[in-house]
Amino acid sequence: MKAMELVGLNTKWYRYQNKLTQEQFANKTKFKMAYISTIENGDANLTCRNIDNIAKAFGIRVNLLFDEDTAKKAKTLPKRVDLYKN
């Protein structure tokens, strides 16, 4: 997987784990909601600052946003956070 896809999928994974909608996560990071969608789809060429911001918002280490195993799990998540059940 490419870096943009890894960060996107892991962002989605941690957002779901925190039971946040894209809108709630956008408010937390001060990103636009459309940008959150672009990130999660693996289409955002993120700066280091934005990657740091995402990790900080989740309270995780930056390297966790590049974890392939978690990214693979994220591929199985539904499209909407309110449909996700643990």
Biotite code that builds the C-alpha atoms (Angstrom):
import biotite.structure as struc

atoms = struc.array([
    struc.Atom([0.000, 0.000, 0.000], chain_id="A", res_id=1, res_name="MET", atom_name="CA", element="C"),
    struc.Atom([1.131, 3.534, -0.686], chain_id="A", res_id=2, res_name="LYS", atom_name="CA", element="C"),
    struc.Atom([1.630, 6.012, 2.149], chain_id="A", res_id=3, res_name="ALA", atom_name="CA", element="C"),
    struc.Atom([-1.426, 8.135, 1.270], chain_id="A", res_id=4, res_name="MET", atom_name="CA", element="C"),
    struc.Atom([-3.656, 5.050, 1.308], chain_id="A", res_id=5, res_name="GLU", atom_name="CA", element="C"),
    struc.Atom([-2.163, 3.819, 4.591], chain_id="A", res_id=6, res_name="LEU", atom_name="CA", element="C"),
    struc.Atom([-2.709, 7.126, 6.355], chain_id="A", res_id=7, res_name="VAL", atom_name="CA", element="C"),
    struc.Atom([-6.215, 7.405, 4.920], chain_id="A", res_id=8, res_name="GLY", atom_name="CA", element="C"),
    struc.Atom([-7.319, 3.948, 5.969], chain_id="A", res_id=9, res_name="LEU", atom_name="CA", element="C"),
    struc.Atom([-5.754, 4.284, 9.406], chain_id="A", res_id=10, res_name="ASN", atom_name="CA", element="C"),
    struc.Atom([-7.424, 7.674, 9.858], chain_id="A", res_id=11, res_name="THR", atom_name="CA", element="C"),
    struc.Atom([-10.737, 6.025, 9.071], chain_id="A", res_id=12, res_name="LYS", atom_name="CA", element="C"),
    struc.Atom([-9.958, 3.154, 11.458], chain_id="A", res_id=13, res_name="TRP", atom_name="CA", element="C"),
    struc.Atom([-9.148, 5.411, 14.403], chain_id="A", res_id=14, res_name="TYR", atom_name="CA", element="C"),
    struc.Atom([-12.092, 7.690, 13.647], chain_id="A", res_id=15, res_name="ARG", atom_name="CA", element="C"),
    struc.Atom([-14.404, 4.671, 13.833], chain_id="A", res_id=16, res_name="TYR", atom_name="CA", element="C"),
    struc.Atom([-12.735, 3.439, 17.013], chain_id="A", res_id=17, res_name="GLN", atom_name="CA", element="C"),
    struc.Atom([-13.452, 6.854, 18.541], chain_id="A", res_id=18, res_name="ASN", atom_name="CA", element="C"),
    struc.Atom([-17.029, 6.703, 17.186], chain_id="A", res_id=19, res_name="LYS", atom_name="CA", element="C"),
    struc.Atom([-16.641, 10.018, 15.400], chain_id="A", res_id=20, res_name="LEU", atom_name="CA", element="C"),
    struc.Atom([-18.398, 11.080, 12.233], chain_id="A", res_id=21, res_name="THR", atom_name="CA", element="C"),
    struc.Atom([-16.344, 12.818, 9.571], chain_id="A", res_id=22, res_name="GLN", atom_name="CA", element="C"),
    struc.Atom([-17.987, 16.068, 10.628], chain_id="A", res_id=23, res_name="GLU", atom_name="CA", element="C"),
    struc.Atom([-17.044, 15.565, 14.292], chain_id="A", res_id=24, res_name="GLN", atom_name="CA", element="C"),
    struc.Atom([-13.478, 14.655, 13.338], chain_id="A", res_id=25, res_name="PHE", atom_name="CA", element="C"),
    struc.Atom([-13.274, 17.695, 11.045], chain_id="A", res_id=26, res_name="ALA", atom_name="CA", element="C"),
    struc.Atom([-14.291, 19.922, 13.955], chain_id="A", res_id=27, res_name="ASN", atom_name="CA", element="C"),
    struc.Atom([-11.683, 18.281, 16.182], chain_id="A", res_id=28, res_name="LYS", atom_name="CA", element="C"),
    struc.Atom([-8.850, 18.737, 13.661], chain_id="A", res_id=29, res_name="THR", atom_name="CA", element="C"),
    struc.Atom([-10.050, 22.046, 12.194], chain_id="A", res_id=30, res_name="LYS", atom_name="CA", element="C"),
    struc.Atom([-9.988, 20.422, 8.729], chain_id="A", res_id=31, res_name="PHE", atom_name="CA", element="C"),
    struc.Atom([-12.891, 20.776, 6.316], chain_id="A", res_id=32, res_name="LYS", atom_name="CA", element="C"),
    struc.Atom([-15.174, 17.742, 6.192], chain_id="A", res_id=33, res_name="MET", atom_name="CA", element="C"),
    struc.Atom([-14.470, 17.272, 2.480], chain_id="A", res_id=34, res_name="ALA", atom_name="CA", element="C"),
    struc.Atom([-10.747, 17.099, 3.318], chain_id="A", res_id=35, res_name="TYR", atom_name="CA", element="C"),
    struc.Atom([-11.417, 14.302, 5.834], chain_id="A", res_id=36, res_name="ILE", atom_name="CA", element="C"),
    struc.Atom([-13.148, 12.359, 3.075], chain_id="A", res_id=37, res_name="SER", atom_name="CA", element="C"),
    struc.Atom([-10.226, 12.986, 0.716], chain_id="A", res_id=38, res_name="THR", atom_name="CA", element="C"),
    struc.Atom([-7.776, 11.781, 3.384], chain_id="A", res_id=39, res_name="ILE", atom_name="CA", element="C"),
    struc.Atom([-9.751, 8.618, 4.109], chain_id="A", res_id=40, res_name="GLU", atom_name="CA", element="C"),
    struc.Atom([-10.035, 7.819, 0.408], chain_id="A", res_id=41, res_name="ASN", atom_name="CA", element="C"),
    struc.Atom([-6.236, 7.961, 0.130], chain_id="A", res_id=42, res_name="GLY", atom_name="CA", element="C"),
    struc.Atom([-6.309, 10.930, -2.227], chain_id="A", res_id=43, res_name="ASP", atom_name="CA", element="C"),
    struc.Atom([-4.770, 13.587, 0.058], chain_id="A", res_id=44, res_name="ALA", atom_name="CA", element="C"),
    struc.Atom([-1.076, 14.352, -0.243], chain_id="A", res_id=45, res_name="ASN", atom_name="CA", element="C"),
    struc.Atom([-0.724, 15.241, 3.437], chain_id="A", res_id=46, res_name="LEU", atom_name="CA", element="C"),
    struc.Atom([1.950, 17.425, 4.933], chain_id="A", res_id=47, res_name="THR", atom_name="CA", element="C"),
    struc.Atom([3.877, 16.251, 7.977], chain_id="A", res_id=48, res_name="CYS", atom_name="CA", element="C"),
    struc.Atom([2.049, 18.921, 9.970], chain_id="A", res_id=49, res_name="ARG", atom_name="CA", element="C"),
    struc.Atom([-1.337, 17.487, 8.998], chain_id="A", res_id=50, res_name="ASN", atom_name="CA", element="C"),
    struc.Atom([-0.227, 13.936, 9.805], chain_id="A", res_id=51, res_name="ILE", atom_name="CA", element="C"),
    struc.Atom([0.933, 15.175, 13.217], chain_id="A", res_id=52, res_name="ASP", atom_name="CA", element="C"),
    struc.Atom([-2.432, 16.916, 13.662], chain_id="A", res_id=53, res_name="ASN", atom_name="CA", element="C"),
    struc.Atom([-4.354, 13.714, 12.894], chain_id="A", res_id=54, res_name="ILE", atom_name="CA", element="C"),
    struc.Atom([-2.260, 11.642, 15.304], chain_id="A", res_id=55, res_name="ALA", atom_name="CA", element="C"),
    struc.Atom([-2.626, 14.272, 18.027], chain_id="A", res_id=56, res_name="LYS", atom_name="CA", element="C"),
    struc.Atom([-6.409, 14.375, 17.562], chain_id="A", res_id=57, res_name="ALA", atom_name="CA", element="C"),
    struc.Atom([-6.544, 10.615, 18.203], chain_id="A", res_id=58, res_name="PHE", atom_name="CA", element="C"),
    struc.Atom([-3.919, 10.683, 20.953], chain_id="A", res_id=59, res_name="GLY", atom_name="CA", element="C"),
    struc.Atom([-1.742, 8.171, 19.113], chain_id="A", res_id=60, res_name="ILE", atom_name="CA", element="C"),
    struc.Atom([1.850, 7.998, 17.867], chain_id="A", res_id=61, res_name="ARG", atom_name="CA", element="C"),
    struc.Atom([2.346, 9.086, 14.240], chain_id="A", res_id=62, res_name="VAL", atom_name="CA", element="C"),
    struc.Atom([3.766, 5.710, 13.212], chain_id="A", res_id=63, res_name="ASN", atom_name="CA", element="C"),
    struc.Atom([0.388, 4.072, 13.908], chain_id="A", res_id=64, res_name="LEU", atom_name="CA", element="C"),
    struc.Atom([-1.034, 5.951, 10.925], chain_id="A", res_id=65, res_name="LEU", atom_name="CA", element="C"),
    struc.Atom([1.295, 3.903, 8.709], chain_id="A", res_id=66, res_name="PHE", atom_name="CA", element="C"),
    struc.Atom([0.395, 0.444, 10.090], chain_id="A", res_id=67, res_name="ASP", atom_name="CA", element="C"),
    struc.Atom([-0.550, -1.960, 7.282], chain_id="A", res_id=68, res_name="GLU", atom_name="CA", element="C"),
    struc.Atom([-2.406, -4.437, 9.496], chain_id="A", res_id=69, res_name="ASP", atom_name="CA", element="C"),
    struc.Atom([-4.738, -1.769, 10.826], chain_id="A", res_id=70, res_name="THR", atom_name="CA", element="C"),
    struc.Atom([-5.215, -0.366, 7.316], chain_id="A", res_id=71, res_name="ALA", atom_name="CA", element="C"),
    struc.Atom([-6.342, -3.812, 6.116], chain_id="A", res_id=72, res_name="LYS", atom_name="CA", element="C"),
    struc.Atom([-8.903, -3.946, 8.937], chain_id="A", res_id=73, res_name="LYS", atom_name="CA", element="C"),
    struc.Atom([-10.148, -0.485, 7.956], chain_id="A", res_id=74, res_name="ALA", atom_name="CA", element="C"),
    struc.Atom([-11.036, -1.766, 4.488], chain_id="A", res_id=75, res_name="LYS", atom_name="CA", element="C"),
    struc.Atom([-13.820, -3.841, 6.094], chain_id="A", res_id=76, res_name="THR", atom_name="CA", element="C"),
    struc.Atom([-15.497, -0.879, 7.805], chain_id="A", res_id=77, res_name="LEU", atom_name="CA", element="C"),
    struc.Atom([-18.894, 0.363, 6.586], chain_id="A", res_id=78, res_name="PRO", atom_name="CA", element="C"),
    struc.Atom([-19.228, 3.713, 4.877], chain_id="A", res_id=79, res_name="LYS", atom_name="CA", element="C"),
    struc.Atom([-20.924, 5.423, 7.838], chain_id="A", res_id=80, res_name="ARG", atom_name="CA", element="C"),
    struc.Atom([-19.786, 5.526, 11.468], chain_id="A", res_id=81, res_name="VAL", atom_name="CA", element="C"),
    struc.Atom([-23.319, 5.081, 12.783], chain_id="A", res_id=82, res_name="ASP", atom_name="CA", element="C"),
    struc.Atom([-23.496, 1.688, 11.055], chain_id="A", res_id=83, res_name="LEU", atom_name="CA", element="C"),
    struc.Atom([-20.381, 0.413, 12.787], chain_id="A", res_id=84, res_name="TYR", atom_name="CA", element="C"),
    struc.Atom([-20.860, -2.037, 15.617], chain_id="A", res_id=85, res_name="LYS", atom_name="CA", element="C"),
    struc.Atom([-18.046, -3.420, 17.806], chain_id="A", res_id=86, res_name="ASN", atom_name="CA", element="C"),
])
